[in-house]
Amino acid sequence: MITTEELLAEFSHEAAVTRRPLARIPADRLEWRPHRKSFTLGELGSHIVECVGWARAIFGADEFDFDPRSYRPYRPASVADLLTEFDREAEAGEDALRRATTTAANESWRLKVLGRVRLERSRADALRDFTLSHQIHHRGQLTVYLRLLDVPVPGSYGPTADEPSDHRSEDS
Amino acid sequence: MSDMTAEQAAWMRDFYLRPLKLESATTLKVITAVPVTAADYRPDAASRTALDLLRHIAATDNRFVETVLNGGFSTDSIIPESAQTPAQVGEWYAERHAANRERLAAVPPADLIKPVDFRGMFTWPAVMFLQLGLHHTIHHRGQLSAYLRAMGAKVPSIYGESYDAAQARRAAQTA
């Protein structure tokens, strides 16, 4: 079975990679969006913070009961505020993973909406889907936002046009 | 990771089979959502075109699984040059990935912990390349979904209902 040490290492690594493009968001562009149907930069950053925050929810309890009536998405007042919230959620997720046992990581966790179970899967699977994959997906989107704003894009899985010396690269 | 046992590696392989299948279906949707008329779109002169990006996704998603199957990382091109439209790339990608996943499920556990060198940069047990490949694909697929929106194409649902999918659902409900 997958261990909490492995999950923690992966979570911490991805959070560190995600923080780099978040820190590049221009201070005066939180309201910018590439298309009228898209998230603004502030909304996208906020959503990435939420993705990271799922680690605490998944490893802090046996279930999470979501109430859409009271849900108020976090909206950063500034990039500094966004980074502070991101760091707080990343640290909370790391703490929850450190406290968890490997047995608990492989036990079921439930997502409810207004008391009704909508999803049940192992915590390890839930972490992969809700926190890791979801975060990486939106981080990829964020790098395109940065590119469209002519902000140098940091490497995630290889070099970028702006930072060609990153340590990994893959060809097609 | 160097002290990973074959039993642990087999468990990890089995753990990744689920997201590999799940994410592959989503990846196919995003690849084929690129209109053929917009394949040359790029958000910046320094960026890949949409076609280059989707070919990269299709090739590397298979390449990382094949790294485990072959016990080595190769940079040889695997995607046929003849696949030059999103539909052609998608067809090649889906067929090859499904076959690769089937082969992956049958890899003997001892082969999953064979050390694999990644371009002289690091050496990992073969099975760990599944994680790297999954993350790499999701990252670039996220980029491609941002291309879709910026080029004015429809974005399929990925980790939740997309704006366009929600609109289609509402339209169907009122029809």
Chai-1 contact restraints between the chains, C-beta under 6 A:
chainA,res_idxA,chainB,res_idxB,connection_type,confidence,min_distance_angstrom,max_distance_angstrom,comment,restraint_id
A,M1,B,W11,contact,1.0,0.0,6.0,A-B,restraint_1
A,I2,B,F15,contact,1.0,0.0,6.0,A-B,restraint_2
A,P34,B,A150,contact,1.0,0.0,6.0,A-B,restraint_3
A,H35,B,R149,contact,1.0,0.0,6.0,A-B,restraint_4
A,H35,B,A150,contact,1.0,0.0,6.0,A-B,restraint_5
A,K37,B,Y163,contact,1.0,0.0,6.0,A-B,restraint_6
A,S38,B,R149,contact,1.0,0.0,6.0,A-B,restraint_7
A,R128,B,P19,contact,1.0,0.0,6.0,A-B,restraint_8
A,S133,B,I138,contact,1.0,0.0,6.0,A-B,restraint_9
A,H134,B,Y159,contact,1.0,0.0,6.0,A-B,restraint_10
A,I136,B,H135,contact,1.0,0.0,6.0,A-B,restraint_11
A,I136,B,I138,contact,1.0,0.0,6.0,A-B,restraint_12
A,I136,B,H139,contact,1.0,0.0,6.0,A-B,restraint_13
A,H137,B,I138,contact,1.0,0.0,6.0,A-B,restraint_14
A,H137,B,G142,contact,1.0,0.0,6.0,A-B,restraint_15
A,G140,B,H139,contact,1.0,0.0,6.0,A-B,restraint_16
A,G140,B,G142,contact,1.0,0.0,6.0,A-B,restraint_17
A,G140,B,Q143,contact,1.0,0.0,6.0,A-B,restraint_18
A,Q141,B,G142,contact,1.0,0.0,6.0,A-B,restraint_19
A,Q141,B,A146,contact,1.0,0.0,6.0,A-B,restraint_20
A,V144,B,P43,contact,1.0,0.0,6.0,A-B,restraint_21
A,V144,B,Q143,contact,1.0,0.0,6.0,A-B,restraint_22
A,V144,B,A146,contact,1.0,0.0,6.0,A-B,restraint_23
A,R147,B,P43,contact,1.0,0.0,6.0,A-B,restraint_24
A,R147,B,D44,contact,1.0,0.0,6.0,A-B,restraint_25
A,R147,B,S47,contact,1.0,0.0,6.0,A-B,restraint_26
A,L148,B,P43,contact,1.0,0.0,6.0,A-B,restraint_27
A,S156,B,H139,contact,1.0,0.0,6.0,A-B,restraint_28
A,Y157,B,H136,contact,1.0,0.0,6.0,A-B,restraint_29
A,Y157,B,H139,contact,1.0,0.0,6.0,A-B,restraint_30
A,A161,B,A46,contact,1.0,0.0,6.0,A-B,restraint_31
A,H167,B,M121,contact,1.0,0.0,6.0,A-B,restraint_32
A,E170,B,T60,contact,1.0,0.0,6.0,A-B,restraint_33
A,D171,B,T75,contact,1.0,0.0,6.0,A-B,restraint_34
A,S172,B,R55,contact,1.0,0.0,6.0,A-B,restraint_35
A,S172,B,H56,contact,1.0,0.0,6.0,A-B,restraint_36
A,S172,B,A59,contact,1.0,0.0,6.0,A-B,restraint_37
